[in-house]
Amino acid sequence: MPLIRKRRVWWEPVPEATGYVIYVSQDRNIFEPSNFSWEATPGIIAKLINGKTELILPDEWPEFPKEPATYYIGITSQDDVGNQSDPFLSQGVFKFISPPPPSNGGIESL
């Protein structure tokens, strides 16, 4: 099994929040106020997080995209009735696949 480096996404806690929703997209424009509609935003993937302020990728979100790319991560705080804040936005290069192994090799006496 190849070694795949994990990524930690974290955020500061919000006292009024009972949970957080993490959104991911390759398109930064999706997070513009005129385009962002929380879970109803076309082309966005979301995950609800309760009880913590970090997420280890890809372990804790197997559905996170596997295609190597720059991804935009939006994090909203959610209250007990489901109201959500505007997203805090960050970005990073994600690549959760390894390169192929060498195709040939050997051991020789010198």
Sequence and secondary structure as in RCSB ss.txt:
>XXXX:A:sequence
MPLIRKRRVWWEPVPEATGYVIYVSQDRNIFEPSNFSWEATPGIIAKLINGKTELILPDEWPEFPKEPATYYIGI
TSQDDVGNQSDPFLSQGVFKFISPPPPSNGGIESL
>XXXX:A:secstr
      EEEE    TT SEEEEEEES GGGGSTTT  GGGSTT EEEEE S SEEEETTT TTS  S EEEEEEE
EEE TTS B   EEEEEEE  S     S       
